[in-house]
Amino acid sequence: MNNSLLFRDNARRRIQITVDSISPPHIANEVIQEAGEDLGELLGCVLETKILVSRAVKILEDLS
């Protein structure tokens, strides 16, 4: 669970850095494309982590 919380904090920071990098006006399309790819990859990791945590919670609930 601690690893998941650490991942969450890191993911939030990465998202904020990415948003900040594409916020200024007149950003090159390549920068926006790369930001989208980074966010897409991060989304995959977030979904995988959510599934793992949900499974762990289910196992713990079944034990009680």
C-alpha positions in Angstrom: 0.0 0.0 0.0 2.9 2.4 0.8 4.2 1.9 -2.7 0.8 2.7 -4.2 0.7 5.9 -2.1 4.1 6.9 -3.2 3.2 6.2 -6.8 0.1 8.3 -6.4 2.1 11.3 -5.2 4.7 10.9 -8.0 1.9 10.6 -10.6 0.3 13.8 -9.4 3.6 15.6 -9.6 4.2 14.3 -13.1 0.8 15.3 -14.3 1.2 18.8 -12.8 4.6 19.2 -14.5 3.2 18.0 -17.8 0.2 20.4 -17.6 2.6 23.3 -16.7 4.8 22.4 -19.7 1.9 22.8 -22.1 0.1 25.7 -20.5 2.1 28.7 -22.0 0.7 30.0 -25.2 2.3 29.2 -28.5 3.5 25.7 -27.6 4.9 23.6 -30.4 2.7 20.7 -31.6 5.5 18.3 -30.8 5.6 19.3 -27.2 1.8 18.8 -26.9 2.1 15.4 -28.7 4.8 14.3 -26.3 2.8 15.5 -23.3 -0.2 13.5 -24.5 1.9 10.4 -24.9 3.4 10.8 -21.4 -0.1 11.2 -20.0 -1.4 8.2 -21.8 1.5 6.1 -20.5 0.9 7.4 -17.0 -2.9 6.6 -17.3 -2.0 3.0 -18.1 0.2 2.8 -14.9 -2.5 4.4 -12.8 -5.2 1.9 -14.0 -2.9 -1.0 -13.4 -2.1 0.3 -9.9 -5.9 0.8 -9.2 -6.6 -2.8 -10.2 -3.8 -4.1 -7.9 -5.0 -2.1 -5.0 -8.6 -3.1 -5.5 -7.5 -6.8 -5.5 -5.5 -6.3 -2.3 -8.5 -4.6 -0.6 -10.8 -7.4 -1.7 -8.4 -10.0 -0.3 -8.2 -8.1 3.0 -12.0 -7.8 3.2 -12.4 -11.5 2.6 -10.0 -12.3 5.5 -12.2 -10.5 8.0 
